[in-house]
């Protein structure tokens, strides 16, 4: 439960949601759960809306419970939660930051919002909450993205290609010019 992950932003955005909801937070320590509930209260969210679970070895079954995955981070590398959600066919809403925007194509396989913009995040949450066909379309496209771009064979092949290109450039530089 770190500030850079944007939990406060998520709780602020939930104020705009006019439907019943639950927030499933996975991987929180007991202290993290307490802080999450305190943060929810500080942002005007009923802490009873939070379902906080500690570390879980296999979280794949929990994606089946989700209608949307939200990653409001300010900084990310290659976010595993987005990849896992995509593979599970769950649409994601994420901050338009590096890593996240390399996975999500806005309006195609998920939604992106400007980092820190809780109003836009709230608007997107409301949109997906009200539009089941949109959730299903984005989730199906996310699953296709995961199958086509994020499978281990394709990633290994792309990585191998980069290595060979680097080796080839080095070999060209090492050859004496005539």
Buried (B, 14 or more C-beta within 10 A) or exposed (E): BEEEBBBBBBBBBBEBBEEEEEBBBBEBEEEBBBBBBEBBEEBEBEBEBBEBEEEEEEBEEBBEEBBBBBBBBBBBEEBEBBBBBBBBBBBBBBBBBEBBBEBBBBEEBBBBBEBEBBEBBBBBBBEBBEEEEBBEBBBEBBBBBBEEBBEEEEEEEEEEEEEEEEEEEEEEEEEEEE
